[in-house]
Amino acid sequence: MASKFEKLIFDAKKNKGKQYTIIVLGTLFVFFFIALGGFYLNAVKIIVNPPEANPFSLHLLEGSGFRLGDRFLLRGSDAVLRVTSIGFQDEIVSVTSETKSKGVLIRMLYEDVRIDINHEAVLTSPRWEIDGILMSEQNKPSVYLPPGEYSLSVSSRYHKSITRNIKILPELAKSIKLAFKPIDVELEIKTNPTDALVFIDGKQIGSTPFNGTFSAGKKKIEIRKEGYQPYFEMFELHGYGEVKLKNVTLQAIQRLIPVKYFPKGGNLFLDGNLIKLEESIEVPRESKSLIRYEALGYQSKEIKISELTKTIDFSLEPNYATLKLSSVPISSIFIGDKYVGETPEDLKLLVKKNFITLRADGYVPYSFEFDLKESSSNSYEAELTTLKDYRLINSKAQFSNFAGVSMKRFIPTKMNIGAPRGQKGQMANEQLRIVDFDRSFYISQFEITNKQFSLYSGSALVNNLPVKGVSWEQAALFCNWLSKQDGLEPFYKISRGRVIGFEAKSLGYRLPTEAEWEYVARLANREKTSIFVWGDEYEVPTVAGNLADLSAKGTVEVYLGDYDDKYTFEAPVGTYGPEISGVYDMAGNVSEWVHDYYSLEPPDMNRVYFNYMGPEFGESRVVKGSNYTSSSWTELRASFKQSSQEARSEVGFRVARYLN
């Protein structure tokens, strides 16, 4: 056993160790609080507003450091923190060494709160508004709003409107419970006849006339009465303070009665009211109606319907009267498409408006409507228009065709072509001939140009000079081509590319006849036939046309020394203005082919030649008019003519066509 002294020494050593431990721990504790105080004093203070955002959380996004209470100890120069709090939007903040002493103030914004609106109604066309702004048109909407105070209002088609003030606090969600009341609408129902049973949505509610109040909405209305067809309708009730009036005319249960009509197409009346013609008519089961059938030209018939009426026969008796019909000339008579005789004729027709057509060869059909009366004298005289006159009446005074050729209309009169023996410059071939016309014609105002002829020939010459150097046959083929372009029957008959004849009745393009050419050049728009295109004076006017003038010196043997037309050879068509007839260049420029064969056979002076187209046969064709090489009085006269079998360098042409 240890001695008492040794025990004392042991206890002393033990106490001394405890004291040493306490001193060490105390020193460490002091150093810890000193360090903690230094950390707290050097950390950045985080201040969050509003107060409701406390407590909050800090999340380190960038940099280094840690949080202690409402402070953040920054390790390094800066850091980026995210501040979060329930009910508020996240905020991102930067912390730097410069903010240590100042602290960081963070103003957080409230998050929108989801508002769930609940009710038990089924709304039709709802409009949910917050402070007067439309937010939703759903039946049970959810909306998001920031905390605050608002006015909530809702309206719908069949329910009363609701307005409520609501306060939204910061929270995750809020539920609002609403109760809707339906709109009451007064409904009045009247029927003809009355005392009909009324059903709403399958439930009997009374008889007509009926008045009651119902909640707004779509209602199925059913009305029943014995002897009448049931009435059904889906009817909408809505609105405030309005009486909805429904007037219904019930239809009696019908029966079908077959009906026979003769003639067809008349008018059917039931109890004085015009109704549609049907093979069977509907009448009330116990009807005693009057039914009447009328047709023009027939006696009307009326029948009283009874329960014994099974079929109805409306076979009407005709009413006839006589029409005394005559016409000039005698014509065939057609009623509709049916031939009924020749004028003059006494026609037995139905007493009504009759549509009649008269037809005769060479005349325009004559149609008219005659209202035949039973008790009066009926007669009608008609005068038909010839096809020639009709075409003339309806023709244009002037037009342009496919090739751009301007055509002028002439209605010619009787005249003498050629020249008397004693006329200065007269040649033996200018035999006098009496001609007359019953066919009007068009003639081109200008000579055919290179450009117009190239459309047919494909020539590279496309200028406005008159075409020349073409044969008579080439000119005739151009006429046929032009007819086809304008949809007309060709005038000339062609075989293997050669002209072998012509169709006189054709309205297609052709060369003018000698008689037509002289009429235009000498008599059109004049009181008497002239010698020259410009008149009877043996003196060339200042501007008469493109003749052999001073500029032609050296190109011709004889020329007009005191005349200057500015052109040595041919000039553009129309250069010198219109002549008395309204046509251009019949004096000068180029001579022109005409339709006629050339002949020296003397004419019969006791005969008038109608629509004269020259001899039936010949070897050459007539060339009319002066040209840019002409200077003598013989050549300048409008009766002057030549003949040729071939193309010539100074000869061109113009075109003509009949219009009737």
Secondary structure as the mmCIF struct_conf table of DSSP 4:
data_model
#
loop_
_struct_conf.conf_type_id
_struct_conf.id
_struct_conf.beg_label_comp_id
_struct_conf.beg_label_asym_id
_struct_conf.beg_label_seq_id
_struct_conf.end_label_comp_id
_struct_conf.end_label_asym_id
_struct_conf.end_label_seq_id
HELX_RH_AL_P HELX_RH_AL_P1 LYS A 4 ASN A 42
BEND BEND1 ALA A 43 ALA A 43
STRN STRN1 VAL A 44 ASN A 49
BEND BEND2 PRO A 50 PRO A 50
HELX_RH_3T_P HELX_RH_3T_P1 PRO A 51 ALA A 53
BEND BEND3 PRO A 55 PRO A 55
STRN STRN2 SER A 57 LEU A 68
TURN_TY1_P TURN_TY1_P1 GLY A 69 ASP A 70
STRN STRN3 ARG A 71 THR A 84
TURN_TY1_P TURN_TY1_P2 ILE A 86 GLY A 87
STRN STRN4 PHE A 88 PHE A 88
STRN STRN5 GLU A 91 THR A 96
HELX_RH_3T_P HELX_RH_3T_P2 SER A 97 THR A 99
TURN_TY1_P TURN_TY1_P3 LYS A 100 LYS A 102
STRN STRN6 VAL A 104 ARG A 107
HELX_LH_PP_P HELX_LH_PP_P1 MET A 108 LEU A 109
STRN STRN7 TYR A 110 TYR A 110
HELX_LH_PP_P HELX_LH_PP_P2 GLU A 111 ASP A 112
STRN STRN8 VAL A 113 ASN A 118
BEND BEND4 GLU A 120 GLU A 120
BEND BEND5 THR A 124 SER A 125
STRN STRN9 ARG A 127 ILE A 130
TURN_TY1_P TURN_TY1_P4 ASP A 131 GLY A 132
STRN STRN10 ILE A 133 SER A 136
BEND BEND6 GLN A 138 LYS A 140
STRN STRN11 SER A 142 LEU A 145
BEND BEND7 PRO A 147 PRO A 147
STRN STRN12 GLY A 148 SER A 155
BEND BEND8 ARG A 157 TYR A 158
STRN STRN13 HIS A 159 HIS A 159
STRN STRN14 ILE A 162 ILE A 168
BEND BEND9 PRO A 170 LEU A 172
STRN STRN15 ALA A 173 LYS A 177
STRN STRN16 PRO A 182 PRO A 182
HELX_LH_PP_P HELX_LH_PP_P3 ILE A 183 ILE A 183
STRN STRN17 ASP A 184 ASN A 192
BEND BEND10 PRO A 193 THR A 194
STRN STRN18 LEU A 197 ILE A 200
TURN_TY1_P TURN_TY1_P5 ASP A 201 GLY A 202
STRN STRN19 LYS A 203 SER A 207
BEND BEND11 THR A 208 PRO A 209
STRN STRN20 PHE A 210 SER A 215
BEND BEND12 ALA A 216 ALA A 216
STRN STRN21 GLY A 217 ARG A 224
TURN_TY1_P TURN_TY1_P6 GLU A 226 GLY A 227
STRN STRN22 TYR A 228 TYR A 228
STRN STRN23 TYR A 231 LEU A 237
BEND BEND13 TYR A 240 GLY A 241
STRN STRN24 VAL A 243 THR A 249
HELX_LH_PP_P HELX_LH_PP_P4 LEU A 250 GLN A 251
STRN STRN25 ALA A 252 ALA A 252
HELX_LH_PP_P HELX_LH_PP_P5 ILE A 253 ILE A 253
STRN STRN26 GLN A 254 PHE A 262
BEND BEND14 PRO A 263 GLY A 265
STRN STRN27 ASN A 267 LEU A 270
TURN_TY1_P TURN_TY1_P7 ASP A 271 GLY A 272
STRN STRN28 ASN A 273 ILE A 275
BEND BEND15 GLU A 279 GLU A 279
STRN STRN29 SER A 280 PRO A 284
TURN_TY1_P TURN_TY1_P8 ARG A 285 GLU A 286
STRN STRN30 LEU A 290 GLU A 294
TURN_TY1_P TURN_TY1_P9 LEU A 296 GLY A 297
STRN STRN31 TYR A 298 TYR A 298
STRN STRN32 LYS A 301 LYS A 304
TURN_TY1_P TURN_TY1_P10 GLU A 307 LEU A 308
STRN STRN33 ILE A 312 SER A 315
HELX_LH_PP_P HELX_LH_PP_P6 LEU A 316 GLU A 317
STRN STRN34 PRO A 318 PRO A 318
STRN STRN35 TYR A 320 VAL A 328
BEND BEND16 PRO A 329 PRO A 329
STRN STRN36 SER A 332 ILE A 335
TURN_TY1_P TURN_TY1_P11 GLY A 336 ASP A 337
STRN STRN37 LYS A 338 GLU A 342
BEND BEND17 THR A 343 PRO A 344
STRN STRN38 GLU A 345 LEU A 350
BEND BEND18 VAL A 351 LYS A 352
STRN STRN39 LYS A 353 ARG A 359
TURN_TY1_P TURN_TY1_P12 ASP A 361 GLY A 362
STRN STRN40 TYR A 363 TYR A 363
STRN STRN41 TYR A 366 ASP A 371
BEND BEND19 GLU A 374 SER A 376
STRN STRN42 ASN A 378 GLU A 383
HELX_LH_PP_P HELX_LH_PP_P7 LEU A 384 THR A 385
STRN STRN43 THR A 386 THR A 386
HELX_RH_AL_P HELX_RH_AL_P2 LEU A 387 ILE A 393
TURN_TY1_P TURN_TY1_P13 ASN A 394 ASN A 394
BEND BEND20 ALA A 397 ALA A 397
STRN STRN44 GLN A 398 SER A 400
TURN_TY1_P TURN_TY1_P14 PHE A 402 ALA A 403
STRN STRN45 SER A 406 PHE A 410
STRN STRN46 MET A 415 ILE A 417
BEND BEND21 GLY A 418 GLY A 418
TURN_TY1_P TURN_TY1_P15 ARG A 421 GLY A 422
BEND BEND22 GLN A 423 GLN A 423
TURN_TY1_P TURN_TY1_P16 LYS A 424 GLY A 425
TURN_TY1_P TURN_TY1_P17 ALA A 428 ASN A 429
STRN STRN47 ARG A 433 ASP A 436
BEND BEND23 ASP A 438 ARG A 439
STRN STRN48 PHE A 441 SER A 444
BEND BEND24 GLN A 445 PHE A 446
HELX_LH_PP_P HELX_LH_PP_P8 GLU A 447 ILE A 448
STRN STRN49 THR A 449 THR A 449
HELX_RH_AL_P HELX_RH_AL_P3 ASN A 450 SER A 457
BEND BEND25 ALA A 460 ALA A 460
BEND BEND26 ASN A 463 LEU A 465
STRN STRN50 PRO A 466 PRO A 466
HELX_LH_PP_P HELX_LH_PP_P9 VAL A 467 VAL A 467
BEND BEND27 GLY A 469 GLY A 469
HELX_RH_AL_P HELX_RH_AL_P4 TRP A 472 GLN A 485
TURN_TY1_P TURN_TY1_P18 ASP A 486 GLY A 487
BEND BEND28 PHE A 491 PHE A 491
STRN STRN51 TYR A 492 SER A 495
TURN_TY1_P TURN_TY1_P19 ARG A 496 GLY A 497
STRN STRN52 ARG A 498 PHE A 502
TURN_TY1_P TURN_TY1_P20 ALA A 504 LYS A 505
BEND BEND29 GLY A 508 GLY A 508
STRN STRN53 ARG A 510 ARG A 510
HELX_LH_PP_P HELX_LH_PP_P10 LEU A 511 THR A 513
HELX_RH_AL_P HELX_RH_AL_P5 GLU A 514 GLU A 518
HELX_RH_PI_P HELX_RH_PI_P1 TYR A 519 LEU A 523
TURN_TY1_P TURN_TY1_P21 ALA A 524 ASN A 525
BEND BEND30 ARG A 526 LYS A 528
BEND BEND31 ILE A 531 TRP A 534
BEND BEND32 ASP A 536 ASP A 536
BEND BEND33 TYR A 538 GLU A 539
TURN_TY1_P TURN_TY1_P22 THR A 542 VAL A 543
BEND BEND34 ASN A 546 ASN A 546
BEND BEND35 ALA A 548 ALA A 548
HELX_RH_3T_P HELX_RH_3T_P3 LEU A 550 ALA A 552
STRN STRN54 LYS A 553 LYS A 553
TURN_TY1_P TURN_TY1_P23 GLY A 554 THR A 555
STRN STRN55 VAL A 556 VAL A 556
BEND BEND36 GLU A 557 VAL A 558
TURN_TY1_P TURN_TY1_P24 GLY A 561 ASP A 562
BEND BEND37 LYS A 566 LYS A 566
BEND BEND38 THR A 568 PHE A 569
TURN_TY1_P TURN_TY1_P25 VAL A 573 TYR A 576
TURN_TY1_P TURN_TY1_P26 ILE A 580 SER A 581
BEND BEND39 GLY A 582 GLY A 582
BEND BEND40 MET A 586 VAL A 590
STRN STRN56 SER A 591 TYR A 597
HELX_LH_PP_P HELX_LH_PP_P11 TYR A 598 TYR A 598
HELX_LH_PP_P HELX_LH_PP_P12 GLU A 601 PRO A 603
TURN_TY1_P TURN_TY1_P27 MET A 605 ASN A 606
STRN STRN57 TYR A 609 PHE A 610
TURN_TY1_P TURN_TY1_P28 ASN A 611 ASN A 611
BEND BEND41 GLU A 616 GLU A 616
BEND BEND42 GLU A 619 SER A 620
STRN STRN58 ARG A 621 LYS A 624
BEND BEND43 GLY A 625 GLY A 625
TURN_TY1_P TURN_TY1_P29 TYR A 628 THR A 629
BEND BEND44 SER A 632 SER A 632
HELX_RH_AL_P HELX_RH_AL_P6 TRP A 633 LEU A 636
BEND BEND45 ARG A 637 ARG A 637
TURN_TY1_P TURN_TY1_P30 ALA A 638 SER A 639
STRN STRN59 LYS A 641 SER A 644
BEND BEND46 GLN A 645 GLU A 646
TURN_TY1_P TURN_TY1_P31 SER A 649 GLU A 650
STRN STRN60 VAL A 651 PHE A 653
STRN STRN61 ALA A 656 TYR A 658
#
